[in-house]
């Protein structure tokens, strides 16, 4: 598979409508919550250098973007999507790894987090050092939680005062990793 995975830029904005459609179709087929985004939002992420795109020539094979919250104290890798024709080949892991690297380089001290209902994403996140957490450990930035409004499960989130949902919250805290590395080196 000769897929080019790179940080998206202005040249890739022509794919924004396709990416939005891929995200919406995947959410509908799975019956799970994926926050809907407008093409303009995807374009903005590309222009800011906060997106990863996987291309097979002119075909969008996959995509993911990063968002920062709480004055850059928290960063989420969001909108991870792989074209149906490219699933089952490890592409989501490669895209997520690239988004993780981008997040760490742009926001080295931020806690990385995500919400997901996808077991494969949970496995990828775990391999990157994320751990399951309660929602109280995630950002309290209202703008982030507002993004959940387009999810089919939003009523669960609001009904439980943002304590529970069908999604699993996952967090990677660089301070925890640093402490763990320091304790290993002392042994």
C-alpha positions in Angstrom: 0.0 0.0 0.0 1.6 3.2 -1.2 -0.4 5.7 0.9 1.0 9.1 1.6 0.3 10.2 5.2 1.1 13.8 5.9 0.2 17.0 7.7 -2.6 18.5 5.6 -2.2 22.0 4.3 -3.9 24.5 1.9 -3.4 22.1 -1.0 -5.7 19.5 0.6 -8.7 21.8 1.2 -10.3 20.4 -2.0 -10.9 17.2 0.0 -12.9 18.8 2.8 -16.4 17.9 1.5 -15.3 14.3 0.9 -13.9 14.0 4.4 -17.1 15.4 6.0 -19.2 12.9 4.0 -16.9 10.0 5.1 -17.3 11.0 8.8 -21.1 11.3 8.5 -21.5 8.1 6.6 -19.4 6.2 9.1 -21.4 7.6 12.1 -24.7 6.6 10.4 -23.6 3.1 9.5 -22.2 2.4 13.0 -25.1 4.1 14.8 -22.5 5.7 17.0 -21.7 9.3 17.9 -19.2 11.2 15.8 -19.4 14.9 16.1 -20.5 16.4 12.8 -18.2 19.0 11.2 -18.7 21.4 8.4 -16.3 21.5 5.4 -15.2 25.0 6.5 -14.1 23.6 9.9 -12.0 20.9 8.2 -10.5 23.5 5.8 -9.6 25.6 8.9 -7.8 22.7 10.5 -5.8 22.0 7.3 -4.8 25.7 6.9 -3.7 25.7 10.6 -1.5 22.6 10.0 -3.7 20.7 12.5 -4.8 17.8 10.4 -3.4 14.6 9.0 -4.5 13.3 5.6 -3.8 9.9 4.0 -3.9 9.9 0.2 -3.7 7.1 -2.3 -3.1 9.4 -5.3 -6.2 11.6 -5.4 -8.2 9.3 -3.2 -8.7 10.2 0.5 -7.8 7.1 2.3 -8.1 8.6 5.8 -8.1 11.7 7.9 -7.8 13.0 11.5 -7.5 16.5 13.0 -6.3 18.0 16.3 -8.1 20.5 18.5 -6.8 22.3 21.6 -9.0 23.2 24.6 -8.7 24.9 28.0 -6.0 27.3 26.9 -4.0 24.6 25.2 -3.9 22.4 28.3 -5.8 19.7 26.6 -5.6 18.4 23.0 -7.9 16.0 21.3 -7.2 13.9 18.1 -10.6 14.0 16.5 -12.5 12.9 13.4 -10.3 9.8 12.8 -11.8 8.3 9.7 -10.6 5.7 7.2 -12.2 5.2 3.8 -14.1 1.9 3.7 -11.9 0.6 0.9 -8.8 1.0 3.1 -10.1 -0.5 6.4 -8.5 -3.5 8.0 -5.0 -2.6 6.8 -3.6 -0.7 9.8 -4.1 2.7 8.3 -6.1 4.1 11.3 -3.1 3.3 13.5 -0.7 5.0 11.2 -2.9 8.1 10.9 -3.4 8.2 14.7 0.4 7.8 15.3 1.0 10.8 13.0 -1.7 12.8 14.7 -0.2 11.9 18.1 3.2 13.1 16.9 1.7 16.3 15.5 -0.1 17.0 18.8 3.0 16.4 20.9 5.1 18.7 18.7 2.5 21.5 18.7 1.4 21.2 22.3 4.3 19.3 24.2 2.9 19.9 27.7 -0.8 19.3 26.9 -2.8 16.3 28.1 -4.1 14.4 25.1 -7.6 13.0 25.3 -10.3 11.5 23.3 -13.8 10.2 23.4 -14.6 7.0 21.5 -17.0 4.1 21.1 -14.5 2.3 18.8 -12.6 -0.7 20.3 -9.9 -0.4 17.6 -9.4 3.3 18.5 -9.2 2.3 22.2 -6.5 -0.2 21.5 -4.5 2.3 19.4 -4.9 4.9 22.2 -3.8 2.4 24.8 -0.6 1.6 22.8 0.1 5.4 22.7 -0.1 5.7 26.5 -3.7 6.8 26.9 -5.7 5.3 29.8 -9.5 5.1 30.3 -10.6 7.9 32.6 -13.8 9.4 34.0 -15.1 12.5 32.1 -14.2 14.7 35.1 -10.5 14.2 34.2 -11.1 15.6 30.7 -11.3 19.3 29.7 -14.1 21.4 31.3 -14.0 23.7 28.2 -17.6 24.2 27.3 -16.7 24.6 23.6 -15.4 21.0 23.5 -18.6 19.6 25.1 -20.7 21.7 22.7 -19.3 19.6 19.9 -21.0 16.6 21.3 -24.4 18.1 20.5 -24.5 16.5 17.0 -24.0 13.1 18.5 -26.9 10.6 18.6 -26.0 10.0 22.3 -26.0 13.6 23.4 -29.1 13.1 25.5 -27.2 10.5 27.6 -24.4 12.9 28.2 -26.7 15.8 29.3 -29.0 13.5 31.3 -26.0 12.4 33.4 -24.6 15.9 33.8 -21.6 14.9 31.7 -20.6 12.1 34.0 -21.5 9.2 31.6 -22.1 8.4 28.0 -21.6 5.5 25.6 -18.2 6.9 24.7 -15.1 6.0 26.7 -12.9 8.9 27.8 -9.2 8.3 27.3 -6.3 10.5 28.5 -2.5 10.6 27.9 -0.9 12.9 30.5 2.8 13.7 29.6 3.5 14.4 33.3 2.4 10.8 34.3 4.5 9.4 31.5 7.5 11.5 32.6 7.2 10.3 36.2 6.8 6.7 35.0 10.0 7.1 32.8 11.9 8.7 35.7 11.0 5.9 38.1 12.1 3.3 35.5 15.5 5.0 35.0 16.1 5.0 38.8 15.9 1.2 39.0 
